[in-house]
Amino acid sequence: MQVTKITEEVQLPSHNGRAFTTEELQQEYNYHIAQKWLMVMLQKGLISVVEFNKITEKNRQSFSPFLAEIMSKMT
């Protein structure tokens, strides 16, 4: 049996042409975990959309996720 490779390996671009540091990856992870819990609080009615947006902004400042500049607000 002959196996033919039909796709080529593609390396994904990294942040500013360099690899992420362990600290940057940890900050990204921490941001996503914080946002996950924040979304649970919003869905359970424990916070309003306005509060969600305010806390999200604080999380973006604290954790500095890679794509924070282009992330949108909840409406």
Contacts in CASP RR format, 6 or more apart in sequence:
PFRMAT RR
TARGET T0000
AUTHOR 0000-0000-0000
METHOD contacts of the structure
MODEL  1
MQVTKITEEVQLPSHNGRAFTTEELQQEYNYHIAQKWLMVMLQKGLISVV
EFNKITEKNRQSFSPFLAEIMSKMT
14 20 0 8 1.000
15 24 0 8 1.000
15 66 0 8 1.000
20 28 0 8 1.000
20 66 0 8 1.000
24 66 0 8 1.000
27 63 0 8 1.000
27 64 0 8 1.000
27 65 0 8 1.000
28 63 0 8 1.000
28 65 0 8 1.000
28 66 0 8 1.000
30 63 0 8 1.000
31 59 0 8 1.000
31 60 0 8 1.000
31 62 0 8 1.000
31 63 0 8 1.000
31 64 0 8 1.000
31 65 0 8 1.000
32 65 0 8 1.000
34 59 0 8 1.000
34 63 0 8 1.000
35 56 0 8 1.000
35 59 0 8 1.000
38 47 0 8 1.000
38 52 0 8 1.000
38 55 0 8 1.000
38 56 0 8 1.000
38 59 0 8 1.000
39 52 0 8 1.000
41 47 0 8 1.000
41 52 0 8 1.000
42 48 0 8 1.000
42 49 0 8 1.000
42 52 0 8 1.000
42 74 0 8 1.000
47 55 0 8 1.000
49 74 0 8 1.000
49 75 0 8 1.000
52 74 0 8 1.000
53 73 0 8 1.000
53 74 0 8 1.000
56 73 0 8 1.000
56 74 0 8 1.000
60 68 0 8 1.000
60 71 0 8 1.000
65 71 0 8 1.000
END
